[in-house]
Amino acid sequence: MKDSTHPSGFKPAEIMKLPEQMDHHNHGYNQVVIALSGQTEFEVEGYGSLVCPGQGCLVTAESEHGFSGVGNNEILVLNVSVSDAVPDYGVERMQRLFEQSSYFHLDNQAQTLIRALSAEMLGNPDDWLLSKACTDTLMCVLQRHFKPLASERYLPRLNMDVLDHYIHQHLSRKITVAQLAGLVFLGESQFHVVFKEQTGVTPHQYVLQKRLELCRHLMEESRLSLAQIAQACGFSSQSNFTQAFSRHFGVSPAKYRRQWS
Protein backbone atom coordinates (compact mmCIF):
# COMPACT_ATOMS: atom_id res chain seq x y z
CA MET A 1 0.00 0.00 0.00
CA LYS A 2 2.95 2.35 0.39
CA ASP A 3 3.91 4.58 -2.51
CA SER A 4 7.12 6.60 -2.33
CA THR A 5 5.86 9.07 -4.95
CA HIS A 6 3.45 10.58 -2.44
CA PRO A 7 4.80 12.81 0.36
CA SER A 8 2.97 10.83 3.05
CA GLY A 9 4.39 7.53 1.80
CA PHE A 10 0.88 6.22 1.00
CA LYS A 11 -1.46 6.42 -1.95
CA PRO A 12 -3.46 9.69 -1.93
CA ALA A 13 -6.69 7.71 -1.56
CA GLU A 14 -7.30 4.11 -0.60
CA ILE A 15 -10.12 1.84 0.46
CA MET A 16 -9.48 -0.49 3.38
CA LYS A 17 -11.01 -2.61 6.11
CA LEU A 18 -10.33 -1.78 9.76
CA PRO A 19 -9.26 -4.46 12.25
CA GLU A 20 -11.65 -5.52 14.99
CA GLN A 21 -9.01 -4.88 17.65
CA MET A 22 -8.60 -1.18 18.44
CA ASP A 23 -5.27 0.14 17.12
CA HIS A 24 -3.63 3.54 17.71
CA HIS A 25 -1.11 5.65 15.81
CA ASN A 26 -0.36 9.13 14.48
CA HIS A 27 1.30 10.51 11.35
CA GLY A 28 2.68 13.73 9.95
CA TYR A 29 -0.07 14.42 7.43
CA ASN A 30 -3.78 15.22 7.53
CA GLN A 31 -6.31 12.53 6.87
CA VAL A 32 -9.97 12.33 5.90
CA VAL A 33 -11.72 9.07 6.77
CA ILE A 34 -15.16 8.33 5.32
CA ALA A 35 -17.14 5.22 6.22
CA LEU A 36 -18.45 3.31 3.19
CA SER A 37 -20.04 0.26 4.79
CA GLY A 38 -20.39 -1.53 8.10
CA GLN A 39 -19.64 -0.01 11.49
CA THR A 40 -16.38 1.63 12.45
CA GLU A 41 -15.20 3.33 15.62
CA PHE A 42 -12.68 6.15 15.94
CA GLU A 43 -11.07 7.88 18.87
CA VAL A 44 -9.37 11.14 17.95
CA GLU A 45 -7.55 13.12 20.65
CA GLY A 46 -9.47 11.27 23.35
CA TYR A 47 -12.92 11.78 21.82
CA GLY A 48 -14.55 8.66 20.45
CA SER A 49 -17.42 8.20 18.03
CA LEU A 50 -19.07 5.51 15.95
CA VAL A 51 -18.70 6.36 12.26
CA CYS A 52 -21.37 4.91 9.98
CA PRO A 53 -21.78 5.14 6.17
CA GLY A 54 -22.19 8.77 5.14
CA GLN A 55 -20.14 9.93 8.10
CA GLY A 56 -16.44 10.49 8.62
CA CYS A 57 -13.74 12.26 10.58
CA LEU A 58 -10.96 14.74 9.93
CA VAL A 59 -7.67 13.79 11.57
CA THR A 60 -5.12 16.58 11.78
CA ALA A 61 -1.41 15.85 11.38
CA GLU A 62 0.27 14.34 14.46
CA SER A 63 -3.07 13.76 16.22
CA GLU A 64 -3.12 10.52 18.21
CA HIS A 65 -6.07 8.45 17.02
CA GLY A 66 -7.47 4.97 17.45
CA PHE A 67 -9.62 2.96 15.09
CA SER A 68 -11.42 -0.36 14.79
CA GLY A 69 -14.17 -1.97 12.75
CA VAL A 70 -16.94 -4.47 13.32
CA GLY A 71 -17.26 -7.39 10.90
CA ASN A 72 -17.37 -6.44 7.22
CA ASN A 73 -16.50 -2.77 7.05
CA GLU A 74 -14.95 -0.47 4.46
CA ILE A 75 -13.59 3.04 4.74
CA LEU A 76 -12.25 5.53 2.23
CA VAL A 77 -9.06 7.22 3.45
CA LEU A 78 -7.67 10.42 1.93
CA ASN A 79 -4.06 11.12 2.91
CA VAL A 80 -3.56 14.88 2.56
CA SER A 81 -0.47 17.02 3.05
CA VAL A 82 -0.99 20.79 3.24
CA SER A 83 1.47 21.07 0.36
CA ASP A 84 -0.99 19.00 -1.71
CA ALA A 85 -3.36 21.96 -2.10
CA VAL A 86 -5.35 21.59 -5.29
CA PRO A 87 -4.68 24.33 -7.88
CA ASP A 88 -7.15 27.20 -7.43
CA TYR A 89 -8.36 25.60 -4.20
CA GLY A 90 -5.68 27.17 -2.06
CA VAL A 91 -3.51 26.27 0.89
CA GLU A 92 -5.49 28.62 3.15
CA ARG A 93 -8.79 26.81 2.54
CA MET A 94 -7.04 23.46 3.09
CA GLN A 95 -5.63 24.68 6.40
CA ARG A 96 -9.03 25.98 7.45
CA LEU A 97 -10.58 22.57 6.82
CA PHE A 98 -8.00 20.94 9.07
CA GLU A 99 -8.00 23.52 11.86
CA GLN A 100 -8.94 20.74 14.28
CA SER A 101 -9.86 17.09 14.26
CA SER A 102 -13.62 16.62 14.03
CA TYR A 103 -16.45 14.32 13.02
CA PHE A 104 -18.88 15.10 10.20
CA HIS A 105 -21.66 13.74 8.03
CA LEU A 106 -22.12 14.21 4.29
CA ASP A 107 -25.16 15.28 2.33
CA ASN A 108 -26.72 12.98 -0.28
CA GLN A 109 -24.98 14.63 -3.22
CA ALA A 110 -21.54 14.09 -1.71
CA GLN A 111 -22.38 10.50 -0.76
CA THR A 112 -23.41 9.74 -4.34
CA LEU A 113 -20.13 11.12 -5.64
CA ILE A 114 -18.11 9.15 -3.09
CA ARG A 115 -19.84 5.90 -4.03
CA ALA A 116 -19.04 6.47 -7.71
CA LEU A 117 -15.38 7.34 -7.07
CA SER A 118 -14.98 4.42 -4.64
CA ALA A 119 -16.31 2.00 -7.25
CA GLU A 120 -13.73 3.30 -9.74
CA MET A 121 -10.91 2.86 -7.21
CA LEU A 122 -12.04 -0.65 -6.28
CA GLY A 123 -12.04 -1.58 -9.97
CA ASN A 124 -8.58 -0.05 -10.51
CA PRO A 125 -6.69 -0.46 -7.21
CA ASP A 126 -3.23 0.15 -8.73
CA ASP A 127 -4.07 3.33 -10.63
CA TRP A 128 -2.15 6.00 -8.71
CA LEU A 129 -3.34 8.83 -10.97
CA LEU A 130 -6.96 7.83 -10.31
CA SER A 131 -6.26 7.77 -6.58
CA LYS A 132 -4.78 11.28 -6.75
CA ALA A 133 -7.64 12.57 -8.91
CA CYS A 134 -10.23 11.21 -6.49
CA THR A 135 -8.50 12.91 -3.57
CA ASP A 136 -8.30 16.23 -5.40
CA THR A 137 -11.97 16.03 -6.39
CA LEU A 138 -13.19 15.15 -2.92
CA MET A 139 -11.09 17.81 -1.23
CA CYS A 140 -12.60 20.42 -3.54
CA VAL A 141 -16.17 19.46 -2.66
CA LEU A 142 -15.75 18.36 0.95
CA GLN A 143 -15.83 21.80 2.52
CA ARG A 144 -19.10 22.64 0.77
CA HIS A 145 -20.89 19.36 1.44
CA PHE A 146 -19.96 18.17 4.92
CA LYS A 147 -21.64 19.24 8.13
CA PRO A 148 -19.93 18.93 11.52
CA LEU A 149 -21.79 16.57 13.80
CA ALA A 150 -23.81 18.69 16.24
CA SER A 151 -21.42 19.93 18.92
CA GLU A 152 -18.30 17.96 18.11
CA ARG A 153 -17.42 17.72 21.80
CA TYR A 154 -20.99 16.92 22.81
CA LEU A 155 -21.16 14.05 25.26
CA PRO A 156 -24.52 12.25 25.58
CA ARG A 157 -25.99 11.60 29.04
CA LEU A 158 -25.86 7.98 30.08
CA ASN A 159 -28.87 6.28 31.63
CA MET A 160 -27.23 5.29 34.91
CA ASP A 161 -30.37 3.47 36.10
CA VAL A 162 -29.97 0.98 33.25
CA LEU A 163 -26.26 0.55 33.92
CA ASP A 164 -26.67 0.23 37.68
CA HIS A 165 -29.41 -2.38 37.28
CA TYR A 166 -27.21 -4.48 34.98
CA ILE A 167 -24.20 -4.15 37.27
CA HIS A 168 -26.27 -5.14 40.33
CA GLN A 169 -27.65 -8.19 38.52
CA HIS A 170 -24.19 -9.36 37.41
CA LEU A 171 -21.86 -8.46 40.28
CA SER A 172 -21.00 -12.11 40.83
CA ARG A 173 -19.57 -12.32 37.30
CA LYS A 174 -17.02 -10.54 35.14
CA ILE A 175 -18.45 -7.29 33.72
CA THR A 176 -16.71 -5.81 30.67
CA VAL A 177 -16.76 -2.27 29.31
CA ALA A 178 -18.06 -3.66 26.02
CA GLN A 179 -21.09 -5.15 27.79
CA LEU A 180 -21.90 -1.85 29.51
CA ALA A 181 -21.37 0.15 26.32
CA GLY A 182 -23.78 -2.13 24.47
CA LEU A 183 -26.53 -1.37 26.99
CA VAL A 184 -26.51 2.31 25.97
CA PHE A 185 -25.73 1.74 22.26
CA LEU A 186 -22.27 3.33 22.27
CA GLY A 187 -18.88 2.18 21.03
CA GLU A 188 -16.49 1.01 23.74
CA SER A 189 -14.09 3.95 23.40
CA GLN A 190 -16.81 6.60 23.34
CA PHE A 191 -18.57 4.98 26.29
CA HIS A 192 -15.36 5.09 28.31
CA VAL A 193 -14.96 8.84 27.61
CA VAL A 194 -18.61 9.67 28.31
CA PHE A 195 -18.74 7.53 31.45
CA LYS A 196 -15.69 9.15 33.02
CA GLU A 197 -16.95 12.62 32.12
CA GLN A 198 -20.30 11.92 33.78
CA THR A 199 -19.19 9.96 36.86
CA GLY A 200 -15.63 11.11 37.47
CA VAL A 201 -14.29 7.54 37.45
CA THR A 202 -13.62 4.88 34.82
CA PRO A 203 -16.15 2.07 34.23
CA HIS A 204 -13.72 -0.38 35.85
CA GLN A 205 -13.40 1.78 38.97
CA TYR A 206 -17.16 2.23 39.16
CA VAL A 207 -17.87 -1.50 38.98
CA LEU A 208 -15.18 -2.16 41.59
CA GLN A 209 -16.82 0.35 43.93
CA LYS A 210 -20.16 -1.42 43.50
CA ARG A 211 -18.53 -4.76 44.29
CA LEU A 212 -16.91 -3.38 47.44
CA GLU A 213 -20.13 -1.73 48.60
CA LEU A 214 -21.89 -5.08 48.32
CA CYS A 215 -19.02 -6.78 50.15
CA ARG A 216 -19.34 -4.36 53.04
CA HIS A 217 -23.11 -4.83 53.16
CA LEU A 218 -22.76 -8.63 53.24
CA MET A 219 -20.17 -8.48 56.01
CA GLU A 220 -22.52 -6.34 58.09
CA GLU A 221 -25.77 -8.17 57.36
CA SER A 222 -24.92 -11.82 56.59
CA ARG A 223 -23.09 -14.79 58.10
CA LEU A 224 -21.30 -15.65 54.86
CA SER A 225 -17.59 -16.39 55.13
CA LEU A 226 -15.13 -13.94 53.56
CA ALA A 227 -14.42 -16.49 50.81
CA GLN A 228 -18.15 -16.76 50.04
CA ILE A 229 -18.50 -12.98 50.00
CA ALA A 230 -15.55 -12.64 47.64
CA GLN A 231 -17.16 -15.12 45.25
CA ALA A 232 -20.62 -13.55 45.52
CA CYS A 233 -19.18 -10.13 44.64
CA GLY A 234 -17.25 -11.28 41.59
CA PHE A 235 -13.67 -11.35 42.88
CA SER A 236 -11.46 -14.01 41.33
CA SER A 237 -9.97 -14.93 44.72
CA GLN A 238 -10.21 -14.04 48.39
CA SER A 239 -6.72 -12.56 48.12
CA ASN A 240 -7.82 -10.10 45.40
CA PHE A 241 -10.88 -9.25 47.47
CA THR A 242 -8.75 -8.56 50.56
CA GLN A 243 -6.33 -6.33 48.65
CA ALA A 244 -9.09 -4.30 46.97
CA PHE A 245 -11.13 -3.93 50.17
CA SER A 246 -8.12 -2.91 52.27
CA ARG A 247 -6.98 -0.38 49.69
CA HIS A 248 -10.47 1.14 49.35
CA PHE A 249 -11.58 1.23 53.00
CA GLY A 250 -8.22 1.40 54.75
CA VAL A 251 -8.93 -1.71 56.83
CA SER A 252 -8.79 -5.43 56.08
CA PRO A 253 -12.05 -7.37 55.61
CA ALA A 254 -11.30 -9.53 58.67
CA LYS A 255 -10.75 -6.50 60.90
CA TYR A 256 -13.81 -4.74 59.49
CA ARG A 257 -15.99 -7.78 60.19
CA ARG A 258 -14.73 -8.01 63.79
CA GLN A 259 -15.95 -4.46 64.29
CA TRP A 260 -19.48 -5.66 63.45
CA SER A 261 -19.43 -8.95 65.33
C-alpha positions as CSV (number, residue, x, y, z in Angstrom):
1,M,0.0,0.0,0.0
2,K,2.9,2.3,0.4
3,D,3.9,4.6,-2.5
4,S,7.1,6.6,-2.3
5,T,5.9,9.1,-4.9
6,H,3.4,10.6,-2.4
7,P,4.8,12.8,0.4
8,S,3.0,10.8,3.1
9,G,4.4,7.5,1.8
10,F,0.9,6.2,1.0
11,K,-1.5,6.4,-2.0
12,P,-3.5,9.7,-1.9
13,A,-6.7,7.7,-1.6
14,E,-7.3,4.1,-0.6
15,I,-10.1,1.8,0.5
16,M,-9.5,-0.5,3.4
17,K,-11.0,-2.6,6.1
18,L,-10.3,-1.8,9.8
19,P,-9.3,-4.5,12.3
20,E,-11.7,-5.5,15.0
21,Q,-9.0,-4.9,17.7
22,M,-8.6,-1.2,18.4
23,D,-5.3,0.1,17.1
24,H,-3.6,3.5,17.7
25,H,-1.1,5.7,15.8
26,N,-0.4,9.1,14.5
27,H,1.3,10.5,11.3
28,G,2.7,13.7,10.0
29,Y,-0.1,14.4,7.4
30,N,-3.8,15.2,7.5
31,Q,-6.3,12.5,6.9
32,V,-10.0,12.3,5.9
33,V,-11.7,9.1,6.8
34,I,-15.2,8.3,5.3
35,A,-17.1,5.2,6.2
36,L,-18.4,3.3,3.2
37,S,-20.0,0.3,4.8
38,G,-20.4,-1.5,8.1
39,Q,-19.6,0.0,11.5
40,T,-16.4,1.6,12.5
41,E,-15.2,3.3,15.6
42,F,-12.7,6.2,15.9
43,E,-11.1,7.9,18.9
44,V,-9.4,11.1,18.0
45,E,-7.5,13.1,20.7
46,G,-9.5,11.3,23.3
47,Y,-12.9,11.8,21.8
48,G,-14.5,8.7,20.4
49,S,-17.4,8.2,18.0
50,L,-19.1,5.5,15.9
51,V,-18.7,6.4,12.3
52,C,-21.4,4.9,10.0
53,P,-21.8,5.1,6.2
54,G,-22.2,8.8,5.1
55,Q,-20.1,9.9,8.1
56,G,-16.4,10.5,8.6
57,C,-13.7,12.3,10.6
58,L,-11.0,14.7,9.9
59,V,-7.7,13.8,11.6
60,T,-5.1,16.6,11.8
61,A,-1.4,15.9,11.4
62,E,0.3,14.3,14.5
63,S,-3.1,13.8,16.2
64,E,-3.1,10.5,18.2
65,H,-6.1,8.4,17.0
66,G,-7.5,5.0,17.5
67,F,-9.6,3.0,15.1
68,S,-11.4,-0.4,14.8
69,G,-14.2,-2.0,12.7
70,V,-16.9,-4.5,13.3
71,G,-17.3,-7.4,10.9
72,N,-17.4,-6.4,7.2
73,N,-16.5,-2.8,7.0
74,E,-15.0,-0.5,4.5
75,I,-13.6,3.0,4.7
76,L,-12.3,5.5,2.2
77,V,-9.1,7.2,3.4
78,L,-7.7,10.4,1.9
79,N,-4.1,11.1,2.9
80,V,-3.6,14.9,2.6
81,S,-0.5,17.0,3.0
82,V,-1.0,20.8,3.2
83,S,1.5,21.1,0.4
84,D,-1.0,19.0,-1.7
85,A,-3.4,22.0,-2.1
86,V,-5.4,21.6,-5.3
87,P,-4.7,24.3,-7.9
88,D,-7.1,27.2,-7.4
89,Y,-8.4,25.6,-4.2
90,G,-5.7,27.2,-2.1
91,V,-3.5,26.3,0.9
92,E,-5.5,28.6,3.2
93,R,-8.8,26.8,2.5
94,M,-7.0,23.5,3.1
95,Q,-5.6,24.7,6.4
96,R,-9.0,26.0,7.5
97,L,-10.6,22.6,6.8
98,F,-8.0,20.9,9.1
99,E,-8.0,23.5,11.9
100,Q,-8.9,20.7,14.3
101,S,-9.9,17.1,14.3
102,S,-13.6,16.6,14.0
103,Y,-16.5,14.3,13.0
104,F,-18.9,15.1,10.2
105,H,-21.7,13.7,8.0
106,L,-22.1,14.2,4.3
107,D,-25.2,15.3,2.3
108,N,-26.7,13.0,-0.3
109,Q,-25.0,14.6,-3.2
110,A,-21.5,14.1,-1.7
111,Q,-22.4,10.5,-0.8
112,T,-23.4,9.7,-4.3
113,L,-20.1,11.1,-5.6
114,I,-18.1,9.2,-3.1
115,R,-19.8,5.9,-4.0
116,A,-19.0,6.5,-7.7
117,L,-15.4,7.3,-7.1
118,S,-15.0,4.4,-4.6
119,A,-16.3,2.0,-7.3
120,E,-13.7,3.3,-9.7
121,M,-10.9,2.9,-7.2
122,L,-12.0,-0.6,-6.3
123,G,-12.0,-1.6,-10.0
124,N,-8.6,-0.1,-10.5
125,P,-6.7,-0.5,-7.2
126,D,-3.2,0.1,-8.7
127,D,-4.1,3.3,-10.6
128,W,-2.2,6.0,-8.7
129,L,-3.3,8.8,-11.0
130,L,-7.0,7.8,-10.3
131,S,-6.3,7.8,-6.6
132,K,-4.8,11.3,-6.8
133,A,-7.6,12.6,-8.9
134,C,-10.2,11.2,-6.5
135,T,-8.5,12.9,-3.6
136,D,-8.3,16.2,-5.4
137,T,-12.0,16.0,-6.4
138,L,-13.2,15.1,-2.9
139,M,-11.1,17.8,-1.2
140,C,-12.6,20.4,-3.5
141,V,-16.2,19.5,-2.7
142,L,-15.7,18.4,0.9
143,Q,-15.8,21.8,2.5
144,R,-19.1,22.6,0.8
145,H,-20.9,19.4,1.4
146,F,-20.0,18.2,4.9
147,K,-21.6,19.2,8.1
148,P,-19.9,18.9,11.5
149,L,-21.8,16.6,13.8
150,A,-23.8,18.7,16.2
151,S,-21.4,19.9,18.9
152,E,-18.3,18.0,18.1
153,R,-17.4,17.7,21.8
154,Y,-21.0,16.9,22.8
155,L,-21.2,14.0,25.3
156,P,-24.5,12.3,25.6
157,R,-26.0,11.6,29.0
158,L,-25.9,8.0,30.1
159,N,-28.9,6.3,31.6
160,M,-27.2,5.3,34.9
161,D,-30.4,3.5,36.1
162,V,-30.0,1.0,33.2
163,L,-26.3,0.6,33.9
164,D,-26.7,0.2,37.7
165,H,-29.4,-2.4,37.3
166,Y,-27.2,-4.5,35.0
167,I,-24.2,-4.1,37.3
168,H,-26.3,-5.1,40.3
169,Q,-27.6,-8.2,38.5
170,H,-24.2,-9.4,37.4
171,L,-21.9,-8.5,40.3
172,S,-21.0,-12.1,40.8
173,R,-19.6,-12.3,37.3
174,K,-17.0,-10.5,35.1
175,I,-18.5,-7.3,33.7
176,T,-16.7,-5.8,30.7
177,V,-16.8,-2.3,29.3
178,A,-18.1,-3.7,26.0
179,Q,-21.1,-5.1,27.8
180,L,-21.9,-1.8,29.5
181,A,-21.4,0.2,26.3
182,G,-23.8,-2.1,24.5
183,L,-26.5,-1.4,27.0
184,V,-26.5,2.3,26.0
185,F,-25.7,1.7,22.3
186,L,-22.3,3.3,22.3
187,G,-18.9,2.2,21.0
188,E,-16.5,1.0,23.7
189,S,-14.1,3.9,23.4
190,Q,-16.8,6.6,23.3
191,F,-18.6,5.0,26.3
192,H,-15.4,5.1,28.3
193,V,-15.0,8.8,27.6
194,V,-18.6,9.7,28.3
195,F,-18.7,7.5,31.4
196,K,-15.7,9.1,33.0
197,E,-16.9,12.6,32.1
198,Q,-20.3,11.9,33.8
199,T,-19.2,10.0,36.9
200,G,-15.6,11.1,37.5
201,V,-14.3,7.5,37.4
202,T,-13.6,4.9,34.8
203,P,-16.2,2.1,34.2
204,H,-13.7,-0.4,35.9
205,Q,-13.4,1.8,39.0
206,Y,-17.2,2.2,39.2
207,V,-17.9,-1.5,39.0
208,L,-15.2,-2.2,41.6
209,Q,-16.8,0.4,43.9
210,K,-20.2,-1.4,43.5
211,R,-18.5,-4.8,44.3
212,L,-16.9,-3.4,47.4
213,E,-20.1,-1.7,48.6
214,L,-21.9,-5.1,48.3
215,C,-19.0,-6.8,50.2
216,R,-19.3,-4.4,53.0
217,H,-23.1,-4.8,53.2
218,L,-22.8,-8.6,53.2
219,M,-20.2,-8.5,56.0
220,E,-22.5,-6.3,58.1
221,E,-25.8,-8.2,57.4
222,S,-24.9,-11.8,56.6
223,R,-23.1,-14.8,58.1
224,L,-21.3,-15.6,54.9
225,S,-17.6,-16.4,55.1
226,L,-15.1,-13.9,53.6
227,A,-14.4,-16.5,50.8
228,Q,-18.1,-16.8,50.0
229,I,-18.5,-13.0,50.0
230,A,-15.6,-12.6,47.6
231,Q,-17.2,-15.1,45.2
232,A,-20.6,-13.5,45.5
233,C,-19.2,-10.1,44.6
234,G,-17.2,-11.3,41.6
235,F,-13.7,-11.4,42.9
236,S,-11.5,-14.0,41.3
237,S,-10.0,-14.9,44.7
238,Q,-10.2,-14.0,48.4
239,S,-6.7,-12.6,48.1
240,N,-7.8,-10.1,45.4
241,F,-10.9,-9.2,47.5
242,T,-8.8,-8.6,50.6
243,Q,-6.3,-6.3,48.6
244,A,-9.1,-4.3,47.0
245,F,-11.1,-3.9,50.2
246,S,-8.1,-2.9,52.3
247,R,-7.0,-0.4,49.7
248,H,-10.5,1.1,49.3
249,F,-11.6,1.2,53.0
250,G,-8.2,1.4,54.8
251,V,-8.9,-1.7,56.8
252,S,-8.8,-5.4,56.1
253,P,-12.1,-7.4,55.6
254,A,-11.3,-9.5,58.7
255,K,-10.7,-6.5,60.9
256,Y,-13.8,-4.7,59.5
257,R,-16.0,-7.8,60.2
258,R,-14.7,-8.0,63.8
259,Q,-16.0,-4.5,64.3
260,W,-19.5,-5.7,63.5
261,S,-19.4,-8.9,65.3
